[in-house]
Amino acid sequence: MIVIMRAITAKSFSVAILAYDGLALLEFAAACEVFGDVDPATGHPRYEILVCGVRRGEVTVSTAGLRLRVPYALSAATRAQTVVVPPCDDPRGVPPQAFAAIRRAHARGARIISLCTGAAILAEAGILDGRRATTHWAEADKMARRFPSVTIDPGVLYVDEGDILTSAGSAASIDLCLHVVRQDLGAEVASRIARELVVPPFREGGQAQYIEMPVPEPADSDLFADTVDWVQGHLDEPVTVEELARRSAMSRRTFARRFAASTGTTPYQWLLRQRLQRAQQLLETTDLAIDLVAERSGFQNAGNLRKQFHAVLRTTPQAYRRTFRSRTRPQTLAG
């Protein structure tokens, strides 16, 4: 049994955290931990946390069949300054009353925050129409198809639209909650909470989710196998679409058309993703200078590498290396 009950002060901000069957525990707990921080000077919590549901009682958490006690009725969300919407197993299973509460809170000017795939709940409630939002990268395409009026950005940690904020995956939920604390209470308080949670004190919302970018494999493996194998061994060379077409014994136009039909992307974009993956691998596993990483992954120079990293991954090669340098044991390659 998980019980969320905290003393409050008159000056604390109020945060309503919605609870429903199928609730994802990790994101829910992240919001409780960040907003439940206690001011060491006063011994009182900085925020009033209102865990609320359609009815007071219990809900079933999606993890291991745990039961969560819900101390407040859904009406608590009608007075909170901030409403947090965690993800659940299936947004369509969220009670209609919860969607109505989200709409009412938004209409009266409350700040609405969704965590991870909780963005789909906001979209289902109709408050994301015409808005930019993010969600977990694995669900981004599905959500974009289901809610075409919402602009889904799968490549960022969180999106702050002022009155509506959405986060990407589980860890990004913490980033977004800390971002809100930073807005409300300042960087010093947010940094102290981050230290207690042993997480980075600040990651920009525009930073990439750092997903493993899938590089489409040609469906017709026999047709393009030799070409693909050759590219893998020559990424550091100035490869052109004309060269790829020649190696596939096709005209440039025919090659581009058949390759796109087979992979779902253009030869240029496919080659770019291959080179970015090579650069990521080198940044993660070697001490090579950025110029050498650029050369060995086919970007020729550090400027081009930085340009493509910013366009696709929303970060810099240096920042990416700092983030992922501990993935594997460093090794130095001869330059």
C-alpha positions, -999 to +999 in steps of 0.1 A: +000+000+000+013+034-010+000+063+010+007+100+000-003+123+029+018+155+036+013+185+058+010+218+040+015+254+046-006+284+035+022+297+013+029+265-006+019+260-042-008+234-049-002+205-073-029+180-081-016+147-093-042+126-111-045+089-102-065+062-121-063+025-127-033+014-147-013+043-134+025+042-143+042+042-109+076+056-119+064+089-134+038+093-106+065+088-080+088+113-098+062+140-095+056+132-058+093+133-051+101+165-068+071+185-058+071+168-023+104+184-014+106+198+021+121+232+028+149+225+053+146+259+068+110+255+078+105+218+078+074+223+056+068+210+020+071+237-007+041+224-026+007+211-014+003+177-031-032+166-038-033+130-052-068+128-065-090+105-084-126+100-096-134+088-062-114+087-029-102+052-022-077+031-042-065+026-077-045-002-092-010+007-103+002-009-135+034-022-118+031-056-100-006-051-091+001-026-064-027-006-049-024+032-044-045+050-018-060+082-032-067+107-004-085+133-025-115+134-048-111+146-083-126+180-073-092+188-058-079+193-093-104+222-097-085+244-072-049+234-078-025+258-095-008+229-113-023+196-125+000+167-132-012+139-156+009+108-153+008+080-180-013+049-177-017+015-195-043+029-219-054+065-221-088+054-234-094+037-201-091+069-181-125+078-166-145+105-185-146+126-153-108+129-154-108+143-190-135+167-179-114+178-149-084+184-171-105+205-194-120+226-166-085+231-150-071+243-183-101+266-189-096+283-156-059+289-163-042+261-143-008+248-155-012+214-170+018+190-170+018+155-187+046+130-180+058+106-207+028+091-226+004+111-204+005+135-233-020+112-250-044+118-222-041+156-227-047+150-265-077+128-257-091+157-235-088+180-265-064+206-250-035+199-272-052+207-305-030+231-325-002+227-299+033+214-300+040+185-276+063+156-269+059+121-256+080+089-253+098+085-287+084+049-291+048+062-290+054+094-310+044+081-344+013+064-330+002+095-312+009+117-343-014+095-364-041+094-338-041+131-331-031+149-364-040+183-350-012+180-324+024+187-335+044+159-320+082+165-315+098+131-306+133+145-304+132+166-273+131+160-235+102+183-228+081+211-244+070+241-224+041+259-240+035+281-209+002+267-196+007+232-210+040+213-205+047+178-218+077+155-212+093+126-230+102+093-213+105+085-176+137+103-169+126+133-188+096+135-164+120+144-137+137+170-159+103+186-166+093+186-129+126+202-120+121+228-148+088+237-132+104+240-097+131+262-113+104+285-127+085+286-094+112+287-068+145+294-085+176+275-097+190+270-062+160+250-050+158+230-082+195+221-080+193+210-044+164+187-052+184+173-082+213+166-059+191+147-035+177+126-064+213+122-079+202+135-113+215+163-135+203+197-121+194+210-156+189+196-190+173+218-216+140+208-229+153+210-265+179+184-258+174+152-277+159+121-262+191+103-274+171+074-288+188+048-308+179+061-343+167+032-363+183+030-397+159+012-421+172-019-436+163-025-472+134-048-475+148-063-507+181-075-491+194-092-523+189-061-544+209-038-521+230-061-499+263-055-517+257-017-517+249-016-480+279-037-471+302-015-492+288+017-476+295+003-441+331+000-449+334+033-467+315+058-445+347+079-441+348+085-479+328+110-499+300+086-510+274+100-535+240+087-545+254+083-580+281+060-566+255+039-548+233+037-579+263+026-600+272-001-575+236-013-576+237-013-615+209+012-618+203+047-630+203+074-602+166+079-606+157+042-605+180+036-576+165+065-556+130+053-563+135+016-555+156+024-524+129+047-510+103+020-517+124-005-499+135+015-469+109+042-465+136+069-467+159+085-493+194+073-500+208+106-487+189+104-454+198+067-450+235+075-455+232+105-431+218+082-404+245+056-410+272+083-405+255+098-374+254+063-358+291+059-366+299+093-351+278+084-320+297+051-316+331+069-318+321+096-294+309+070-269+338+045-271+369+065-281+389+095-271+393+107-307+392+145-312+360+158-327+378+166-360+389+129-363+354+117-353+340+139-381+365+125-406+360+088-397+322+091-399+323+109-433+314+144-422+348+157-433+352+183-406+339+192-372+317+220-385+296+196-406+294+171-378+282+198-353+256+210-379+241+175-384+242+167-346+223+199-339+198+193-367+190+156-359+200+151-322+194+187-309+228+187-292+265+190-298+291+162-302+308+174-271+276+173-250+267+139-264+301+125-254+298+139-219+264+123-215+274+089-228+311+086-221+306+062-193+286+037-214+317+017-222+353+016-210+372+044-228+398+033-254+421+054-274+425+049-311+455+062-330+447+094-348 
